[in-house]
Amino acid sequence: MQVLKTPGVYVQEIATLPPSVAEVSTAIPAFIGNTQTGTDAARITSLLEYQTLFGTAPLSEYGALLEAGAPGQPGTLTLTRKVDDDTPTTLYYYISHYFTNGGGRAGSSRSERKARQRSASSPL
């Protein structure tokens, strides 16, 4: 039974006929990106299946630098993540979040990406 909390006009529809359209999923997402392994496109239904076919995310390496502040002032802590520019990092996390949030079937394919050359003076 519907609980009405504010005054006004309310409409309650009563279905007398069965739904005319069956509720089925019509969208199957495709994830394309740089992966550790795998070359062919594949239909995946779980993160474990993705890991078997395309690998996982590489381990991240972090660095910490603690600089002391002036007397009576707090110091500074700087955290940095060290990742090679051509390391596949994000596609695994996209697919992980997709399945964590209840995603069903999906497609995945590896795309070859050439490493970009970056000098110390070039902007990010």
RODO-2510 file (C-alpha; in nm, 4 decimals, decimal comma):
residues 124
     n   res          X          Y          Z
     1     m     0,0000     0,0000     0,0000
     2     q     0,1233     0,3467    -0,0905
     3     v     0,1960     0,5850     0,1985
     4     l     0,0922     0,9411     0,1169
     5     k     0,2887     1,1983     0,3164
     6     t     0,1788     1,5258     0,1575
     7     p    -0,1634     1,6473     0,0453
     8     g    -0,2361     1,6677    -0,3246
     9     v    -0,3637     1,4708    -0,6180
    10     y    -0,2270     1,1185    -0,6610
    11     v    -0,2597     0,8785    -0,9503
    12     q    -0,2284     0,5070    -0,8988
    13     e    -0,2117     0,3003    -1,2146
    14     i    -0,3436    -0,0534    -1,2113
    15     a    -0,1941    -0,2799    -1,4752
    16     t    -0,4697    -0,4842    -1,6389
    17     l    -0,2577    -0,6223    -1,9234
    18     p     0,0796    -0,7959    -1,9078
    19     p     0,3825    -0,5910    -2,0134
    20     s     0,4053    -0,5726    -2,3910
    21     v     0,7844    -0,5676    -2,4003
    22     a     0,9943    -0,8267    -2,2237
    23     e     1,2634    -0,6793    -2,0020
    24     v     1,5945    -0,7979    -2,1439
    25     s     1,9294    -0,6283    -2,1542
    26     t     1,9908    -0,4740    -2,4936
    27     a     2,3220    -0,3023    -2,4255
    28     i     2,6465    -0,4948    -2,4029
    29     p     2,9411    -0,2611    -2,3338
    30     a     3,2757    -0,3086    -2,5036
    31     f     3,6028    -0,2223    -2,3319
    32     i     3,9018    -0,1605    -2,5593
    33     g     4,2425    -0,0698    -2,4243
    34     n     4,5962    -0,1687    -2,3400
    35     t     4,6218    -0,4977    -2,1472
    36     q     4,9032    -0,7218    -2,0260
    37     t     4,8149    -1,0215    -2,2439
    38     g     4,5594    -1,1327    -2,5003
    39     t     4,5095    -1,0280    -2,8605
    40     d     4,1603    -1,1310    -2,9665
    41     a     3,8288    -0,9779    -2,8770
    42     a     3,6365    -1,1830    -2,6230
    43     r     3,3021    -1,1847    -2,4492
    44     i     3,3532    -1,1792    -2,0726
    45     t     3,1075    -1,2343    -1,7905
    46     s     3,3227    -1,1834    -1,4801
    47     l     3,6396    -1,0158    -1,3603
    48     l     3,8020    -1,3572    -1,3133
    49     e     3,7393    -1,4380    -1,6784
    50     y     3,8929    -1,1025    -1,7793
    51     q     4,2007    -1,1739    -1,5641
    52     t     4,2423    -1,5150    -1,7280
    53     l     4,2244    -1,3749    -2,0817
    54     f     4,3873    -1,0310    -2,0492
    55     g     4,5830    -1,0216    -1,7206
    56     t     4,5577    -0,7853    -1,4251
    57     a     4,6764    -0,4373    -1,3434
    58     p     5,0481    -0,4056    -1,2785
    59     l     5,1651    -0,3465    -0,9249
    60     s     5,2116     0,0206    -0,8504
    61     e     5,5240     0,1571    -0,6930
    62     y     5,4871     0,4514    -0,4577
    63     g     5,7416     0,6891    -0,3145
    64     a     5,7173     0,9119    -0,0096
    65     l     5,9200     1,2236     0,0703
    66     l     5,8914     1,3853     0,4130
    67     e     6,0302     1,7352     0,4473
    68     a     6,0625     1,8882     0,7910
    69     g     5,9003     2,2247     0,8399
    70     a     6,0364     2,5309     1,0173
    71     p     6,0318     2,5141     1,3974
    72     g     5,6692     2,5260     1,5074
    73     q     5,5421     2,4624     1,1538
    74     p     5,4144     2,1305     1,0150
    75     g     5,6267     1,9388     0,7674
    76     t     5,5313     1,8374     0,4137
    77     l     5,4590     1,4838     0,2984
    78     t     5,4725     1,4208    -0,0768
    79     l     5,3453     1,0919    -0,2194
    80     t     5,4197     0,9943    -0,5791
    81     r     5,3110     0,7004    -0,7914
    82     k     5,5729     0,5673    -1,0292
    83     v     5,4306     0,4158    -1,3479
    84     d     5,5899     0,3728    -1,6886
    85     d     5,4061     0,5670    -1,9570
    86     d     5,3287     0,2544    -2,1587
    87     t     5,2076     0,0455    -1,8639
    88     p     4,8462    -0,0705    -1,8951
    89     t     4,6803     0,0669    -1,5837
    90     t     4,3261     0,1895    -1,6288
    91     l     4,1355    -0,0677    -1,8357
    92     y     4,1591    -0,3307    -1,5622
    93     y     4,0097    -0,0870    -1,3112
    94     y     3,7263     0,0129    -1,5484
    95     i     3,6259    -0,3501    -1,5884
    96     s     3,6701    -0,4189    -1,2171
    97     h     3,4316    -0,1339    -1,1316
    98     y     3,1872    -0,2472    -1,3992
    99     f     3,1536    -0,5948    -1,2479
   100     t     3,1667    -0,4658    -0,8888
   101     n     2,8647    -0,2461    -0,9631
   102     g     2,6594    -0,5362    -1,0978
   103     g     2,7611    -0,5422    -1,4629
   104     g     2,6705    -0,8469    -1,6684
   105     r     2,8097    -0,9512    -2,0046
   106     a     3,0696    -0,7305    -2,1704
   107     g     3,3168    -0,7414    -2,4545
   108     s     3,6865    -0,6674    -2,4253
   109     s     3,9674    -0,6334    -2,6740
   110     r     4,3313    -0,5364    -2,6581
   111     s     4,4543    -0,2362    -2,8516
   112     e     4,8204    -0,1857    -2,9170
   113     r     4,9463     0,1491    -2,8001
   114     k     5,2893     0,2872    -2,8705
   115     a     5,4730     0,4385    -2,5782
   116     r     5,4964     0,8141    -2,5914
   117     q     5,8394     0,9649    -2,5560
   118     r     5,8405     1,2278    -2,2838
   119     s     6,1388     1,4433    -2,1981
   120     a     6,1981     1,5993    -1,8584
   121     s     6,1119     1,9450    -1,9901
   122     s     5,7876     1,8562    -2,1717
   123     p     5,4590     1,9484    -1,9994
   124     l     5,2254     1,6758    -1,8800
***
